[in-house]
Amino acid sequence: MKAPPDIKGLLILPRLRIQNANAISSPMTHGFPSITAFLGLMWALERKLGEHHALTLDAVGVICHHFEEQVTAEGYPRAFRLTRNPVDKDGSTAAIVEEGRIHLDLTLVFGVRGAALDASDDEKQATAQAVADAVAESRVAGGSVIPSMAPVRQPSPQLVPLGDAFEDRAKALRKLRRRWLPGFALVCRDDLLQSRLDELRTANPDASALDAWLHSSRLNWCAVQSVQADGRTSVEWKPDERKGWIVPIPVGYGALTGVYPAGSVTHARDPRTPLRFVESLYSLGEWVSPHRITEINALLWYGDADEATGLYRARNAYSNFAATIQN
């Protein structure tokens, strides 16, 4: 497994308003864009900026301040609000392709390194603004960035060096995380999935990781039997005890085939790039208040591609600090 990158500074894009982002994050989950969409945005920004700004983007953190999934609100079941496609050439009604949409208010935090961190304050501000302008012209998880309509002045993008000393990094993070409230940051909890699997296997040795993932993704009520003072047995239904706002999330892709040479697969999107068929990988995530994050690597996600094992996934080091953060 790839180690977290050596983060030297943070590039912060505060309070972005995203309209009609993709709410269907995988074939089995919905409600927020996949974290791989934000990694894709990071890599696209790096290509746009080029070498002119002397800045390398290594990781990205996502803090959600508000969300509004575009679903119906009548009754308990929910359905996506869909758009009517234009009619066909012959006037008949075209088929509707279901698309989930969500409006978001986000703060994006990029872990960066490069000579731009050693520039003057004015030059750092110019670099941060250039990245913000590039994001404004881009798609974020399939959605459009729209100007803020808030009556108060919105915070400006920042490029903040963190320093090398632990005390300097901790002080900078304490100052920044107050500005990210109210909101919740999405972090990875692979450790909770493994502990749930171990728990299920105590009762059922054949339990799989999928069983643990599904069990962790829902509210489970269990019958608890107790013996009363008069000797009679009673049964009480109780929900599972769990801490935190735990959600099922996709975290990348696993290979289904070997790597095909460039141009050997018909109708591939890019005939100049080798191709591999993959499927989604799933894990558990947790929405955590930023004021509980004491280490920047607990917030940031980074890419980890291992061609030999066929794993292409997003990783986050929150579980390494979970015990300290929660205590």
N, C-alpha and C positions, 0 to 999 in steps of 0.2 A: 504494500500500500504506500502510495506517495505521501511524503511528509508535507505539512502545511508550508506554504511559501514564506520566505523571509520578508515580512512586510516592513517597509521603511516609512510609509506615510499613508494618509487617507485622502481620497478625493470624494467629497460629499456633495450629492445633488439632492437638496431638501425639497420636500413637499411637491413632488411631481404629480400632476393630475393626468391620469391615463384613462382614456375613454374607449370602451369596447375592446378591452383586452380579452384574450382567450381564457375562458373559465374552465374549459375541459382540458385538464392537465395530462391525462393519459386515458387509455381505454377503460380504466376502472375507477378513476377519481375525478372530482370536479370541485369547484369552489374557489380556486386560486390558481394562477398560472404555475406551470412547472418551474422549478429553480433552474433547470437547464435553459429555459428561455432567457433568463437574466445572464447566465454565463455566455450564451450566444450573443446577447447585446454587448457584453464586455469585449468579446473578441472582435465584433464588428466595429466597435468604437476604436479599438487599437489599430485596425486596418485603416480607418478613416483618418486618424490623427497622423499616422506615419511616424517618421523620425523627426519631424519638425519640432514637436513639443518635448522631446527627450523624456517620455513618460511611458512606463510599462505597467499595464493593468494585470494583476495577478489573481485577484479574488474579488468577490462581490458579496455584500450583505444586503438583505431586503427587510425594511421595516415598514409595516402597513399601518397607516393611521385611520383609514376608512375604506370600506368596500361596499359595493352595491351590486350584487349579482342580478342579472336581468332574468328573473323568473317570475312566474305567476304567484300570487299571494292568496288565492282563494282555497281555503281548506288546508288539510295537512299535506297532501301530495303537491309536489312542485313540478313545473314544466318550464323549459326555456322559452323566452319570448323570441319568436323567430320572425325574420323578414320575408316578405313575399318577393320571390324572384321575378324578373321580367318574363313576359310570355315568350314562347318560342317563335321562330320565323313564321310558322303556319298559324299562329294565334292561340295555340293550345297552352295550357298552364304547365310551366316547367316544374320539375320535381324540386322539393325543398330539401336542402342539405342541412341537417341540424347543426347549428353552431351555438355554442354557449358563450355569452358575453358578460363582462363584468367591468364596472367602473371602479377605479382605484385611486387612492391618495397615498403615495409611496415616498419614502426616502431611500435612495440608493447610496450605499457606502462601498467604494472601491478601495481595495488594498493595492497600493502602488509602490513603485521604486523608480529611481532615475534621477538624472541631473536636475530636473525641474524642481525637485524638492529643496535644492540649495540656492535657488534663485531669490531675487528680492521679493518683497511682499507684493508689489505691483505686478511683477511677472508671474508669481504664483496665482494671483487672482485672475490674470488674463488667461492662463492655462485652464483654470477651473471653468471660466466662462466659455472658453472655446469648446470644452467637452460638453457643457450644458447646451450650447447651441447645436452641437452635433446630435445630441440626444433629442432635442426638440424637432429635428428633421428626420428622426428615425422612428421605426416601429418598436414599441416596448411590449413584448409578449403578444404581438399582433395588434396592439392597441395604438391609438394616436395620442401624442402629448398635446394637451390643450392649455392655454394660458389660465392662470388662477384668477378667479373672480372675487377673491376675498377682499374686503374693504381695507384691510391692514396690509402693510408692506410685508412681502414674503422674504424669508431669509435667502441670502445669496449663496451660490456654490462656493465651496472651500477646498483648498489644497493644503493639508495640514501635515507637516513633518512630525513623526512620533518620537524621534530620538532613539538612542541605543540603550540607555539605562532603563531598568525596570521602573524606577520611580518616575521618570519623565513620561514613559508610555502610560503608566497608570494615571498620572495626573491629567494628561491630555484626554484620555478616555473618559475620566470622571466629568470633565468639563463639557465634552461633546454629548454624552449620553443623556444629559438633562434636556438638551434641545430636541431629542428624538421622542420626547413624551408629549401627549399620550400616544401610544402605539405599541405594536408587538412585532418582534423579530422572529423570523422562521429559522429554526436550527434543526440539526439532524439528531435523531435518537436511535441509532442502530442498537445501542446497548439495551434499550427497553424491549426491542423486538426479540433479542436473544434471551433476556430474562423471562419474558412471557413464554417463549418456546420451552425453556427449561421447566417452567412451572407447569405447562400443559403436559409435558412428558412424564411428570411424576404420576399423573393419573392415566395417561394414554401414551405408552412408549412409541406408538406409530404416528404421533402428531408431527405435522410438517411445519415448515416456516410459513407456508400459506395459511395454515390453521391459526398460527400465532398472530399473523398480520390481520386476519379477519376478526379474530377475537379482540384484538387491541383497537379495532376500528369501529366498534359498536359498544352500546351500553348492554352489559350482561347482568341479568338478575339470576341469583342462585338461591336454592332452597337451603336454609340453615335449620337443622334439627336441634332441639334442646329439650331437656327433661325438666319438668316442673317439680315443685316441692312435693306434690301429692303423687308423683311417679308417672304422671301422664306425659306423653310426648307431644310436643307442638312443633309446628313448622312455620318459619317466617321467611318471606322472600326479601332478599337484600341485594342492592346493586353492588357491583365490584367497587372496591376502594381504589381510586387512582388519583395521583397528584399531577396537576398541570393540564394544559390545554393540548392534548395529544391528537394528532391527525395522521391519516395515511397519506403518503406522498410518493410520487415517482422520483427516483434519484439518478436516472441515467438509462443506459441500454446495455444489454448482453447479447453477444454474437450468437446467431443461429447457423451461420455458414462460415466458411473461410473467406479470405479476401480475394475478390475477383480483380483481375488487372483492369486498368483504365480502358474504357471503351469496349469492354467485352460483354457488358450487359445492355441489352436493347432498351431504349427509352430512359436511360439513366439521366438524372438531372444535369450532371456534370460529367461529360465523357472523358475529361482529362484527369479525373481523380479515381483512384481505386475504390471499389464499392464492397460493402458487406451488409448482409441482411441481419437485422437485430430485432429484439423485443424489449419492452419496457422492464426496468428493474424497480422494485418497490421497497420502501422501508417506512419508518415512522418519523414524523417530525413533531416539533413542539413550538408553540407560539409563546415567546418569553418576553416579558417587559424589558426594555433596554437598560433600565436602571439596575437590573440584576446581573448584567454582563460585566465581568471584571477583567476579562482578557479579550483583546480584539480578535484573536483567532477563534474564539467561541462564537463570534458573529458571522465571520466571513466564510463563503463557500468557494472552492477551487476545483478545477477539473483534474481528473486522474484517468488517463487512458493507458490501458495495458493490452496491447495487441496480442500478446502471447496467450493470455487467459480469456480474451474476448470481452473484457469489462471496460466500459466507457461510462464513468459515473461522476457525479458531483459529490464532493466530500466536504465535511464540516467537522471541526474538532471540538464541538461543544461538550460531547460526552467525556472528554479528557478533563474538563473543568467542572462537570455537573455537580459532583459531591461538594466542592468548595462553594459553588454558586448557590446551591440550594440550602447550605448551612449558614 
